[in-house]
Amino acid sequence: MLNYLNHLRTLKINMTEYKDPLLMDHEADGIRELDNKLPRWWVWLFYLTIVFAVGYFGYYHVYGNIRPGKVKFSADKYQAEMAIGSQIKSNSMAKFEADIAVLQPSKDPDVLANGKKTFLTLCAPCHRPDGGGLVGPNLTDDYWIHGSNFTDNVKTIWNGVPEKGMITWKNMLKPKEIYEAASYIYTLRGTHPPNPKPPENLAPVKKGPSEFE
């Protein structure tokens, strides 16, 4: 019995020594990796996926995009979609312009919140976040250069004042966004922010740059 156990022990040692060459050198947390060869069917399947990927990319992303017929079709389709988009935009702008004369400032909290966001992002650099005026005029007093009515404010934003550096926002913003911004600006009237810019028609004439610019 003792001889048999010794034989098993020797056999186990020999098997361990036989498998050792399959163990890789690196070790992590006492775990060592066997350097077994992958099955041939797995290797060939991997090679096939590479060939398939190359063929797929070449046919659909290279050859498919350089075929003359497809290029012409894509260009025509793009032009058609652009024409539809331009028409929709033109119709929307025309409708808004036709309705400006009867617009009233919104009191909806969501509209005013959106208008405030637009104002702080695009208008505040020239008019200050509180509307007190900086490079642009004070929006909180009773003196208005281009008209004091709400519709006048909408038209000023819509058309801009290019000669004074105010861009034409109708080319940058949607009609809805301009209406929201104008509605928010309307709420700034009479708010009396600290150190506001003097009214444009009462500002003293000074030589050199203005202290508000």
C-alpha positions, 0 to 999 in steps of 0.5 A, spaced: 500 500 500 505 504 501 509 503 495 502 504 491 501 511 494 509 513 493 507 511 486 501 516 485 505 521 488 511 520 483 506 520 478 503 527 480 509 530 480 511 528 473 504 530 471 506 537 474 512 537 471 509 535 464 504 541 465 509 546 467 511 549 460 504 550 459 504 555 464 505 563 463 510 567 467 506 572 469 502 571 475 496 575 479 493 573 486 496 567 485 493 565 479 497 563 473 495 562 466 495 556 461 498 558 454 494 553 451 493 553 443 486 555 441 482 550 437 483 551 429 476 552 428 476 558 433 482 561 429 479 560 422 472 563 425 476 569 427 480 570 420 473 569 417 470 575 421 476 579 419 475 578 412 468 579 412 469 586 416 474 588 410 469 586 405 463 589 408 467 596 409 470 596 402 463 595 399 458 599 403 463 605 405 468 605 400 465 603 393 458 604 395 460 611 396 463 612 390 458 610 385 457 615 380 449 614 380 449 614 388 453 620 388 448 624 384 442 621 388 445 623 394 446 630 392 440 631 389 436 628 395 440 633 399 438 639 395 431 637 395 431 636 403 435 643 403 430 646 399 424 643 403 427 646 409 428 653 406 421 653 404 419 651 411 423 656 414 421 662 409 414 660 411 415 660 418 419 667 418 413 670 413 408 668 418 411 671 424 413 677 421 405 678 419 403 677 426 408 682 429 403 687 429 398 684 434 403 680 438 402 681 446 408 679 451 407 673 454 406 671 462 407 664 461 413 662 466 416 657 461 416 662 456 419 667 460 424 662 463 426 660 456 426 668 454 431 669 460 436 664 458 436 667 451 437 674 454 443 672 459 446 668 453 446 673 447 443 679 450 446 680 457 454 682 454 451 688 451 445 690 456 448 687 462 444 681 466 439 686 469 438 690 463 441 696 466 445 697 459 452 697 457 454 697 450 447 697 449 442 701 451 438 701 458 432 696 457 429 698 464 427 705 463 422 709 460 426 711 454 426 707 448 430 709 441 427 704 437 420 705 440 417 703 446 411 698 444 412 691 445 412 690 438 417 695 437 422 691 441 420 684 437 422 688 431 428 691 433 430 684 435 428 681 429 431 686 424 437 688 429 440 695 428 446 693 424 449 700 424 450 700 431 453 693 432 446 689 433 446 683 429 439 681 425 437 675 430 432 673 425 437 669 421 440 666 428 434 665 432 427 661 431 421 666 431 419 662 438 426 664 441 425 671 439 418 672 442 420 669 448 426 673 449 422 680 447 417 677 453 422 677 458 425 683 456 418 686 457 418 684 464 425 688 466 421 695 465 421 699 471 426 694 475 431 700 477 437 696 477 443 699 480 448 704 476 444 703 470 446 707 464 443 713 463 437 714 458 440 715 451 437 722 449 439 725 456 446 722 456 452 727 457 456 729 451 463 726 453 470 726 449 473 719 449 470 713 451 464 712 455 464 710 462 459 705 460 463 701 455 
